[in-house]
């Protein structure tokens, strides 16, 4: 299947970098595998420069790999690259792309001197933990900026469907806090549920546009999941990383206030698996939400690294992983989501999509639990965002239920810290006193 070119928001960030830095820095695009890094960078190089060279370190010759072992003669390096790739490089109008740069640590280390040389621009892409493991013995260049590429967000998904107006219109309703009306809301929820099922992996989206067949899309997603699982086995041959990855749906189904590492790994503890958990997080395949022991602007300082929840970076992949052992025809979640008959025990799908959308906006994810007055159970705030010196608590419902005991108790307990509060659910937007009920498809509008 030929790579389809989709409009991505990171393209504008690359434009800003090119115009503002003007060769004074290189830029590293990080992201999970198959999120579209190489396609985006190749498109940018072709459209924004007079010439370019893409060095894919996952399949280069030994000569190219070893060109960066000795960078004392820049002219020789550039001459060899132009001959090997059959491209003429033009000073200040050409870019050299280091694709999968983690495969060649010396090339990444050379960035400092290549940037100082000043002739060309440099873009790097990298994925998975090998970025960190392969730089242990090199100097990371301070001239390197980094940005993250996530799976396609909801607006990018709509762009792929040639819908360029929905988000703009939703912004107006979000600002006015006025309901859209049942008819429009039902249409929007149907479209959004399709996004939840297909997901934002470019290959899956392309397959949907090509076939309009969710069974075909599911096959693509299974290939990506197998790729991730293989990667986790490579970085952690013990199998713990793979086991924790595959257990994400079942752990969320537990309705527990934390990911139970012991159950996922046959007795392992989070405190003993620090390196493995770091590898999982740095792969960007998983989004972590940490317990905020002190829900305030200092949450990053007081997070509990042994108390967390794990979400998949893409909810389309999450749906497939949740029913991994079933054939597509037996995967009830597709039918139930599309028909808006999702049962309560499948509500974790909504929690995953909210986590995905909040993360795509650049938020770090935190949650908070505390006991009720009687101590019989815990209140839980699903997500807490920062808003200047205040915080924004968010409760997620997988239905239209408007109960919010946890949110009320939290806002009373920390009243002086609250900026805004949201209940994200599946019904139309509604304002009630200080609480805004927000349809799940409006989550990306939270700033």
C-alpha positions as CSV (number, residue, x, y, z in Angstrom):
1,X,0.0,0.0,0.0
2,X,1.6,3.3,-1.1
3,X,2.0,5.9,1.6
4,X,-0.9,8.4,1.4
5,X,0.0,11.9,2.2
6,X,-2.1,13.4,4.9
7,X,-2.2,17.0,6.2
8,X,-0.4,17.1,9.6
9,X,-0.2,20.0,12.0
10,X,3.4,19.4,12.7
11,X,4.1,20.5,9.1
12,X,3.5,24.1,10.3
13,X,5.9,23.7,13.2
14,X,8.5,22.6,10.8
15,X,7.9,25.7,8.7
16,X,8.2,27.9,11.7
17,X,11.5,26.1,12.7
18,X,12.9,26.5,9.2
19,X,12.1,30.2,9.0
20,X,12.9,31.2,12.6
21,X,16.1,29.2,13.2
22,X,17.4,29.4,9.6
23,X,19.9,26.6,10.0
24,X,21.1,27.5,13.5
25,X,19.6,24.2,14.9
26,X,18.6,20.8,13.7
27,X,15.2,19.4,14.6
28,X,14.5,15.9,15.8
29,X,11.0,14.4,15.3
30,X,10.2,11.8,17.9
31,X,7.3,9.4,17.8
32,X,6.1,5.8,17.9
33,X,6.7,3.8,14.8
34,X,4.1,4.1,12.0
35,X,2.8,7.5,13.1
36,X,4.0,9.1,9.8
37,X,7.3,10.6,10.7
38,X,9.2,9.6,7.5
39,X,6.3,10.5,5.2
40,X,5.9,13.9,6.8
41,X,9.6,14.8,6.6
42,X,9.9,13.6,3.0
43,X,6.9,15.7,2.0
44,X,8.4,18.7,3.8
45,X,11.8,18.3,2.3
46,X,10.4,18.0,-1.2
47,X,8.1,21.0,-0.9
48,X,10.2,23.5,1.1
49,X,13.7,23.0,-0.3
50,X,15.2,23.1,-3.8
51,X,16.9,19.7,-3.1
52,X,17.2,17.2,-0.4
53,X,18.8,13.9,0.7
54,X,17.0,11.4,2.8
55,X,19.4,9.0,4.6
56,X,17.4,6.1,6.0
57,X,19.8,4.6,8.5
58,X,17.6,1.4,8.7
59,X,18.8,0.4,5.3
60,X,21.9,2.4,4.3
61,X,25.2,1.0,2.9
62,X,28.2,0.6,5.2
63,X,29.9,3.5,3.4
64,X,27.1,5.9,4.3
65,X,27.0,4.6,7.9
66,X,30.7,5.1,8.4
67,X,30.8,8.5,6.7
68,X,30.0,10.0,10.1
69,X,32.8,8.2,12.0
70,X,35.2,11.0,11.1
71,X,33.7,14.4,10.4
72,X,37.0,16.4,10.2
73,X,36.5,16.8,6.4
74,X,33.0,18.1,5.8
75,X,33.6,18.7,2.1
76,X,34.4,15.0,1.6
77,X,31.2,13.9,3.4
78,X,29.0,16.2,1.4
79,X,30.7,15.2,-1.9
80,X,30.2,11.5,-1.2
81,X,26.6,12.0,-0.2
82,X,25.8,14.0,-3.4
83,X,27.4,11.2,-5.5
84,X,25.8,8.3,-3.7
85,X,22.3,9.9,-3.7
86,X,22.6,11.6,-7.1
87,X,21.6,14.9,-5.7
88,X,23.2,18.4,-5.8
89,X,23.1,20.1,-2.5
90,X,22.5,23.9,-2.6
91,X,23.9,25.9,0.3
92,X,21.1,27.3,2.5
93,X,18.5,25.8,0.2
94,X,18.9,22.0,0.8
95,X,18.0,19.8,3.7
96,X,19.6,16.5,4.8
97,X,17.3,14.1,6.6
98,X,18.6,11.6,9.0
99,X,15.7,9.1,9.1
100,X,15.8,6.5,12.0
101,X,18.8,8.4,13.3
102,X,18.9,6.1,16.4
103,X,20.5,3.5,14.1
104,X,23.6,5.7,13.6
105,X,24.6,7.4,16.9
106,X,27.6,9.0,15.3
107,X,25.4,10.9,12.8
108,X,23.4,12.3,15.6
109,X,26.5,13.4,17.5
110,X,27.8,15.0,14.3
111,X,24.8,17.3,14.2
112,X,26.7,19.8,16.4
113,X,29.4,20.3,13.8
114,X,27.1,20.0,10.8
115,X,24.9,22.8,12.1
116,X,28.0,24.9,12.8
117,X,29.2,24.3,9.2
118,X,26.0,26.2,8.2
119,X,25.6,25.0,4.6
120,X,22.4,22.9,5.0
121,X,19.4,22.2,7.2
122,X,19.1,19.0,9.1
123,X,16.0,17.0,10.2
124,X,16.2,13.8,12.2
125,X,13.5,11.2,13.0
126,X,13.7,8.6,15.6
127,X,11.5,6.1,17.4
128,X,11.4,3.7,20.3
129,X,13.8,3.3,23.2
130,X,16.8,2.8,21.0
131,X,17.1,6.5,20.7
132,X,18.1,6.6,24.4
133,X,20.0,3.3,24.4
134,X,22.1,4.2,21.4
135,X,23.3,7.6,22.7
136,X,24.9,6.4,26.0
137,X,28.4,7.0,24.7
138,X,27.9,10.1,22.5
139,X,27.4,13.8,23.2
140,X,23.8,14.9,22.5
141,X,24.0,18.1,20.5
142,X,22.6,21.2,22.2
143,X,21.9,22.5,18.7
144,X,19.1,19.9,18.4
145,X,15.5,20.8,19.0
146,X,12.9,18.1,19.4
147,X,9.2,17.8,18.7
148,X,6.7,15.0,19.1
149,X,4.5,13.4,16.4
150,X,1.5,11.6,17.7
151,X,-1.1,9.6,15.8
152,X,-3.5,11.7,13.7
153,X,-5.7,13.7,16.1
154,X,-9.4,14.1,15.5
155,X,-9.1,17.2,13.4
156,X,-6.4,15.6,11.2
157,X,-8.7,12.6,10.8
158,X,-11.5,14.9,9.7
159,X,-9.1,16.5,7.2
160,X,-8.3,13.1,5.8
161,X,-12.1,12.7,5.3
162,X,-12.0,16.2,3.5
163,X,-13.9,17.8,6.4
164,X,-12.2,21.2,7.1
165,X,-15.1,22.9,8.8
166,X,-16.4,20.8,11.8
167,X,-13.7,21.7,14.3
168,X,-14.0,25.4,13.4
169,X,-17.8,25.2,14.0
170,X,-17.4,23.3,17.2
171,X,-15.0,26.0,18.5
172,X,-17.9,28.5,18.3
173,X,-20.3,26.3,20.3
174,X,-17.5,25.6,22.8
175,X,-17.0,29.4,23.3
176,X,-20.7,30.2,23.5
177,X,-21.5,27.1,25.7
178,X,-24.7,26.7,23.7
179,X,-26.0,23.2,22.7
180,X,-25.8,22.0,19.1
181,X,-29.1,20.2,19.1
182,X,-29.9,16.5,19.2
183,X,-29.8,16.0,15.4
184,X,-26.4,17.6,14.9
185,X,-25.0,16.0,18.1
186,X,-26.0,12.5,16.9
187,X,-24.2,13.0,13.6
188,X,-21.1,14.3,15.3
189,X,-21.0,11.4,17.8
190,X,-21.4,8.9,14.9
191,X,-18.4,10.5,13.1
192,X,-16.4,10.5,16.3
193,X,-17.1,6.9,17.0
194,X,-15.7,6.1,13.6
195,X,-12.5,7.9,14.6
196,X,-12.3,5.8,17.8
197,X,-12.6,2.6,15.7
198,X,-10.2,3.5,12.9
199,X,-7.8,5.4,15.0
200,X,-5.1,7.9,13.9
201,X,-2.4,5.6,12.5
202,X,-1.9,6.9,8.9
203,X,-1.8,3.4,7.4
204,X,-5.1,2.5,9.1
205,X,-6.7,5.7,8.0
206,X,-5.5,5.2,4.4
207,X,-6.9,1.6,4.4
208,X,-10.3,2.9,5.6
209,X,-10.4,5.6,2.9
210,X,-9.4,3.0,0.3
211,X,-11.8,0.2,1.3
212,X,-14.4,1.7,3.7
213,X,-14.0,-1.8,5.3
214,X,-13.3,-2.0,9.0
215,X,-12.2,-5.6,8.8
216,X,-9.4,-4.5,6.4
217,X,-8.6,-1.7,8.8
218,X,-8.4,-4.1,11.7
219,X,-5.8,-6.2,9.8
220,X,-3.6,-3.1,9.4
221,X,-3.9,-2.3,13.1
222,X,-2.9,-5.9,14.0
223,X,0.2,-5.6,11.9
224,X,1.2,-2.4,13.8
225,X,0.5,-4.0,17.2
226,X,2.7,-7.0,16.2
227,X,5.4,-4.6,15.2
228,X,5.2,-2.9,18.6
229,X,5.2,-6.2,20.5
230,X,8.3,-7.3,18.6
231,X,10.0,-4.0,19.5
232,X,9.2,-4.5,23.1
233,X,10.6,-8.0,23.1
234,X,13.8,-6.7,21.6
235,X,14.3,-4.0,24.2
236,X,13.2,-6.3,27.1
237,X,13.8,-10.0,26.3
238,X,12.4,-11.0,29.7
239,X,8.9,-10.3,28.2
240,X,7.8,-7.9,30.9
241,X,7.5,-4.9,28.5
242,X,5.5,-6.9,26.0
243,X,3.2,-8.3,28.8
244,X,2.5,-4.9,30.2
245,X,1.8,-3.5,26.7
246,X,-0.7,-6.3,26.0
247,X,-2.4,-6.0,29.4
248,X,-3.4,-2.3,29.0
249,X,-7.0,-3.0,28.1
250,X,-7.5,-5.6,30.8
251,X,-5.9,-3.4,33.4
252,X,-8.2,-0.5,32.5
253,X,-11.2,-2.8,32.7
254,X,-10.4,-3.6,36.3
255,X,-11.6,-0.1,37.3
256,X,-8.7,0.0,39.6
257,X,-7.0,3.3,40.7
258,X,-3.7,2.2,39.3
259,X,-2.1,-0.2,36.8
260,X,-1.4,-3.5,38.6
261,X,2.1,-4.3,37.4
262,X,2.2,-7.5,39.5
263,X,-0.8,-9.0,37.7
264,X,0.5,-8.1,34.2
265,X,4.0,-9.5,34.8
266,X,3.4,-12.5,37.2
267,X,4.7,-10.8,40.3
268,X,6.9,-7.9,39.1
269,X,6.7,-4.6,40.9
270,X,6.8,-1.1,39.5
271,X,9.7,-0.2,41.7
272,X,11.8,-3.1,40.3
273,X,10.8,-2.4,36.7
274,X,11.9,1.2,36.5
275,X,14.0,0.8,33.4
276,X,11.4,-1.3,31.6
277,X,8.7,1.2,32.4
278,X,10.9,4.0,31.1
279,X,11.4,2.1,27.9
280,X,7.7,1.7,27.4
281,X,7.1,5.4,28.0
282,X,9.9,6.6,25.7
283,X,8.6,4.4,22.9
284,X,5.6,6.8,22.8
285,X,3.4,3.7,22.1
286,X,1.9,4.3,25.5
287,X,0.6,7.3,27.3
288,X,1.2,7.3,31.1
289,X,-1.1,9.1,33.6
290,X,0.6,9.4,37.0
291,X,-1.1,9.9,40.3
292,X,-0.7,13.4,41.5
293,X,-0.1,13.2,45.2
294,X,-0.5,16.9,45.5
295,X,-2.9,18.2,42.8
296,X,-1.4,21.6,42.1
297,X,0.9,23.4,39.8
298,X,3.7,21.3,41.2
299,X,2.2,18.0,40.1
300,X,5.4,17.0,38.2
301,X,7.4,17.3,41.4
302,X,4.9,15.2,43.5
303,X,3.8,12.5,41.0
304,X,4.0,8.9,42.2
305,X,6.1,7.0,39.7
306,X,4.9,3.7,41.1
307,X,1.2,4.6,40.8
308,X,0.0,5.2,37.3
309,X,-2.4,4.2,34.5
310,X,-1.4,3.2,31.1
311,X,-3.3,4.1,27.9
312,X,-2.5,3.2,24.3
313,X,-1.3,6.1,22.2
314,X,-4.0,5.3,19.6
315,X,-7.5,4.3,20.5
316,X,-8.0,2.5,17.2
317,X,-5.1,0.2,18.2
318,X,-6.6,0.0,21.7
319,X,-9.9,-1.4,20.3
320,X,-8.0,-4.1,18.3
321,X,-5.7,-5.0,21.2
322,X,-8.7,-5.3,23.6
323,X,-10.2,-8.1,21.4
324,X,-6.9,-9.5,20.2
325,X,-7.9,-13.2,20.6
326,X,-11.2,-12.8,18.7
327,X,-11.8,-12.7,15.0
328,X,-12.9,-9.3,13.6
329,X,-16.4,-10.7,13.0
330,X,-16.6,-11.5,16.8
331,X,-15.3,-8.1,17.9
332,X,-18.5,-6.7,19.4
333,X,-16.9,-3.4,20.2
334,X,-17.1,-2.3,16.6
335,X,-20.8,-3.1,16.3
336,X,-21.6,-1.6,19.7
337,X,-19.6,1.6,19.2
338,X,-21.0,2.3,15.8
339,X,-24.6,1.6,17.0
340,X,-24.0,3.6,20.2
341,X,-24.7,0.6,22.4
342,X,-21.5,0.4,24.2
343,X,-21.9,-1.4,27.5
344,X,-20.6,-0.1,30.8
345,X,-17.8,-2.6,30.9
346,X,-16.4,-1.2,27.7
347,X,-16.4,2.4,28.9
348,X,-12.7,2.4,29.2
349,X,-12.5,3.0,25.5
350,X,-13.7,6.6,26.2
351,X,-11.1,7.1,28.9
352,X,-8.4,6.0,26.4
353,X,-9.6,8.4,23.7
354,X,-9.7,11.3,26.1
355,X,-6.2,10.5,27.3
356,X,-5.0,10.4,23.6
357,X,-6.6,13.7,22.8
358,X,-5.3,15.5,25.8
359,X,-1.8,14.2,25.2
360,X,-1.9,15.3,21.5
361,X,-2.5,18.8,22.8
362,X,0.8,18.7,24.7
363,X,-0.6,17.9,28.2
364,X,1.1,15.7,30.7
365,X,-1.5,13.4,32.2
366,X,-2.2,13.2,35.9
367,X,-5.1,11.8,37.9
368,X,-6.1,11.8,41.6
369,X,-7.9,9.5,44.1
370,X,-8.9,10.1,47.6
371,X,-11.2,8.3,50.1
372,X,-14.8,9.2,50.7
373,X,-15.8,10.5,54.1
374,X,-17.0,7.1,55.1
375,X,-13.9,5.5,53.6
376,X,-15.9,2.8,51.9
377,X,-14.5,3.6,48.5
378,X,-12.4,6.2,46.7
379,X,-13.3,9.3,44.7
380,X,-11.3,9.6,41.5
381,X,-10.6,12.4,39.1
382,X,-9.7,10.9,35.8
383,X,-7.5,13.7,34.5
384,X,-6.0,16.9,35.9
385,X,-4.5,19.6,33.7
386,X,-2.5,22.7,34.5
387,X,-3.9,26.2,33.8
388,X,-1.4,28.7,34.8
389,X,-1.3,28.7,38.6
390,X,-4.6,26.8,38.8
391,X,-5.7,23.3,37.8
392,X,-8.5,21.8,35.7
393,X,-10.1,18.6,36.9
394,X,-11.8,16.4,34.3
395,X,-14.2,13.5,34.9
396,X,-15.0,11.1,32.0
397,X,-18.3,9.3,31.5
398,X,-18.8,6.7,28.8
399,X,-22.5,7.5,28.7
400,X,-24.8,10.4,29.1
401,X,-25.0,10.2,32.9
402,X,-24.5,13.5,34.6
403,X,-23.5,12.3,38.1
404,X,-20.3,13.8,39.3
405,X,-19.8,13.0,43.0
406,X,-16.0,12.7,42.6
407,X,-15.7,16.0,40.8
408,X,-17.9,17.8,43.4
409,X,-15.9,16.4,46.3
410,X,-12.6,17.3,44.6
411,X,-13.6,20.8,43.8
412,X,-14.8,21.3,47.4
413,X,-11.5,19.9,48.8
414,X,-9.3,22.0,46.6
415,X,-11.6,24.9,45.9
416,X,-8.9,27.6,45.9
417,X,-6.9,25.7,43.2
418,X,-9.7,25.2,40.6
419,X,-9.7,27.1,37.4
420,X,-12.3,25.3,35.3
421,X,-14.0,21.9,35.6
422,X,-15.3,19.6,32.9
423,X,-17.4,16.5,32.7
424,X,-16.7,14.8,29.4
425,X,-19.6,12.5,28.3
426,X,-21.6,11.4,25.2
427,X,-24.4,14.0,25.3
428,X,-24.6,17.6,24.0
429,X,-22.7,20.5,25.6
430,X,-24.4,21.9,28.7
431,X,-23.5,24.5,31.3
432,X,-24.5,24.0,34.9
433,X,-23.2,26.5,37.4
434,X,-19.4,26.3,37.2
435,X,-19.4,22.8,35.5
436,X,-19.3,22.4,31.8
437,X,-20.7,19.2,30.4
438,X,-18.6,18.6,27.3
439,X,-19.3,16.1,24.5
440,X,-16.3,13.9,24.0
441,X,-15.6,15.2,20.5
442,X,-15.0,18.6,22.0
443,X,-12.1,17.4,24.2
444,X,-9.4,18.9,21.9
445,X,-10.9,22.3,22.4
446,X,-9.9,22.4,26.1
447,X,-6.9,24.8,26.5
